[in-house]
Structures are given as C-alpha cells and as structure tokens.
Amino acid sequence: MKKILIVDDNPAVLDALSLLLELHDYHAVTCETPAEALHIVRYQRIALVLQDMNFSADTTSGEEGKKLFYDLRDINPHLPIVLITAWTELSTAVELVKAGAADYLSKPWDDQKLLTTIDNLVALGEAASENATFKRQAQERTQVQEGADLAGQVFASAAMHRVVDMALQVARSDVPVLITGANGSGKEGIAEIVHRNSPLKAKPFIKVNAGALPADLIEAELFGAEAGAFTGAKQTRIGRFEAADGGTLFLDEIGNLPLDGQVKLLRVLQTGEFERVGSTQTRKVNVRVISATNADLLGDIQQGRFREDLYYRLNVIELSIPPLAQRKDDIAALIAHFLPGRELSPHAEAMLRQHSWPGNVRELENACKRIGVLKPEGELQAEDFALHPVGENHQVKHEPEKHEIEAAMRAHQGVVAKVAREFGLSRQALYRRMQKFGIDY
C-alpha cells in the first residue's frame, strides 16, 4: 500500500482524509506540524503529501505552508505535493504550482476529484522516481567505468553493468575470483577485465582450459616437466603456473578438472610451491588465480566430484554472469558490434528478445557471422538469424532465488518494475515471490 502523508493542524481533517484514503487502498500517515512532516519524509517512503497551508491559530497567509513546501522539495525534489486549504490567497497557490506543486485543492474538497488527483500523481511520481534512479545509476556506472579497460566487451543491460562494476572493484585486490555462468555467456571476457584493471595488468595473463587437460599430463601442463621425465619429454618445459609468475592465471572450466588434478592444484594455491615433473627442486610462484565454470560446484561437492577445500580456495569472490536471455538489452548492442552499420528491423528485434539463446553470446556471434557471409547487405530480418520457433521447449525457465531478488532490488533502488523486467515477470508475480521469501518492499 502506498503511503500518503497528510499534514494538517485540524484533527477532524486528518481523520476524514485518513478514512477516505484507507477505504481506497492507501496507507495514511498523519501529523499536525511541519516539523513532524519533514521528519516523516526523511525516514519513510512517502508516495505523496497532502499539506495544509496554515498551522498556527488565526493565520491565513499561507507562509507556513509555503515554507513547508520548499523544505519538502529540498528533501525529495520528485515527491508529489498537493496543497489543500480554505484560506490561502490564489496568488500563493499559483506561485507554488509554478514552483512544482502537483495540484491545489480548496476545502471542502470533492472526494472523487481528490482521489483521482492522488491516483494520477502517485503514478507520475513513481515514473519520475524511476527515471531519476535510472539516471543516477547511469551516472554512477559511467564514473566507475570511466577510464577502465573493458577488454572490448560490449554490453548495455543493467545486469552486465553490475557484473562489470564488481569486476572492476575486485580487480584492485589480489584475491582469487570464481566466475560462474553458462557456456558462451562471456566468462573469459570478465576475467580479462579483472586482469587488465589490476595492479598486475603489465604482468602475464595465462589462460588454460583446465577441463581439456589430459589426465596423465595435468601435472606437466600446470607445473612443467624436466627433460626425460616421461616419454616424449625431450626438453625441459615450464608449466602454466611458472609462466604466470607475478601475473594472473585463468583456469577455465575448473569444474571439469579431475580429482587428482584438484589435489595438485590445491597445494600450489595454499603454499605457492610445486615441483616440475621429474624434479625434486621445490619452486615458488606468486600468481593470482581467476577460475571459471558453468558447473554447479556445490552440487558437485555433494556428489564427491569436487573438493570442498579447493572450492573455498577458489571462491573468495564470485562473479555470476546471467545468461543472455536475462540480458535482453545486450542483444541489439551485440548485433551492432558483430555487424556494424547494419539496420535491425523492429520485428527482428522483438523476435530476438523472445529467443531463449541457449548458446548465449557465442550463439548470437555465430549467427551474426553466418549472416555476414550469406547476407552481407540490407536490413536484418528475423529469418536471417535462423531462430527456432519460440515455444514451451525453448523458453528459459529461471525461477529467481531469494538472494537474486534481494540483489536486484538493491541494484534497482527498490523499483519493482525494473526488477520484474529483469526476471521476465509481471509485477504481481514478483510481489508473490517477495511475499513468499519474506522480502520487505
């Protein structure tokens, strides 16, 4: 229920307005003095203010109401304020309306007119507040990302802006980072951003697909091998950790690393020490480790496929990348990047936003490469992307968890409409989930 603040020195007026509002699904908050009103607006989420213009006995000038109006405007410039009085001169009301007052009603008021005014102004106030929040967030993102090396990554969605902002924040430290997300969602790009904006940016950035390492060569690949250590080892070779010494090692698909490899990896993460295959000499490196996976590592731990101690070594900070289906604002920006100068028809954009994108950014990039070969010119149509029909089997069914909703509410400053859009839900559906999880809104 939206909170409406009523400020009037007449208790009968407070009671009458409170009853009217409560009967029409508003929550009335009342007070009799400007000082109380200012305190309430500072510490409560008020959707609209109904304020009298005179609060002292035998006063009809409206100066008290005028001062309250400007004080409320200082606290919240977007708060709708309705002036309501029987005494104030018309010139004062006109002055305040020009200064931003939402409306002016005289006593006695018409109930239906007052309710219509409140309904309209609350809706407009929400829109103004959402717009102001969006502008503030855009300014904050610009400030955070200004001057940063974004490694050529292209994004426009609020979800990816949050991921990138956090990547830039953690880049300054040297703690291990675990990047999670579906295949093709852009995990390597985020790892690049972390490295390029870290104090180690001038040092090596070594990438290795941990899941693709042959089981019998994991140790040699990671730690190196002396000449003659095994068949085919004709000369000494350094491993990936040694190559990354002083810099960053990116371990992609860490969830596919066999248990034997996990044991060997855990030791070097704990101590920085290792031996090349065929050598007894202990070597020491200083490497920042960034790992990535599309696997459910906590589930793998329960199934005995991944070591819990290694998980907590790798996952000091987690960056979770949402799938492209939850970042629909990125689609047009990515197409403009992959196919520069090409126009996208409105119908094509609508269809692309409905597509589930199981292959994420990689799938979209491949589709654009195909178009570049088969249709190098002309407006882009939906059929050019060879999309599967949108049906039940192609819908992304992601039920947001409590922590995801809470994070989105913080990111969108409590604007329910934006949170609902992010998860592809209606407001009512989101409200039901918030009530289920006990999330205060």
Number of C-alpha atoms within 10 A of each C-alpha: 11 14 19 23 25 24 27 24 20 12 13 10 16 19 13 10 20 19 14 16 19 14 10 11 11 18 18 21 17 22 18 17 18 24 11 12 22 15 11 16 18 12 8 11 12 20 24 24 26 21 26 31 29 25 19 10 7 7 13 17 14 19 15 17 26 20 13 22 24 16 16 21 17 11 12 14 13 19 25 25 26 22 23 25 21 14 15 21 12 9 9 16 22 13 12 19 16 11 12 16 19 19 20 19 18 13 11 10 13 10 12 10 11 18 14 10 16 24 15 10 20 21 13 15 19 18 15 16 19 19 12 13 16 17 12 12 17 14 12 13 16 14 11 15 15 10 9 13 16 19 15 9 14 17 19 15 17 22 21 22 17 16 16 24 16 16 25 23 14 20 21 14 13 17 15 21 24 25 25 22 18 18 18 19 22 20 23 18 15 24 28 23 21 28 29 21 21 22 14 20 16 12 15 16 22 17 18 17 15 24 17 13 18 13 13 10 15 22 22 23 20 23 24 24 24 18 16 13 16 13 7 8 13 12 11 15 17 17 18 20 27 22 19 21 19 17 24 29 24 25 23 24 21 25 22 20 22 17 15 12 18 21 14 15 20 17 13 19 19 10 11 17 15 24 18 23 24 15 13 9 10 10 13 15 18 17 23 23 23 28 27 27 21 20 16 12 19 14 11 14 15 11 10 11 17 23 18 14 12 17 18 12 17 21 17 11 17 18 21 17 22 17 23 27 26 22 20 24 18 20 22 16 16 19 22 15 16 18 19 10 12 16 14 17 13 12 12 17 17 11 17 21 19 18 19 23 23 19 17 21 21 16 16 21 18 14 17 22 16 15 17 14 9 10 13 13 13 10 13 22 17 16 10 15 18 11 15 11 12 13 10 8 9 14 14 16 11 10 11 13 11 15 11 12 20 18 13 22 18 12 16 19 16 17 19 19 17 20 23 19 14 20 18 18 16 14 15 12 11 20 17 12 17 17 11 10 14 10 14 9 11
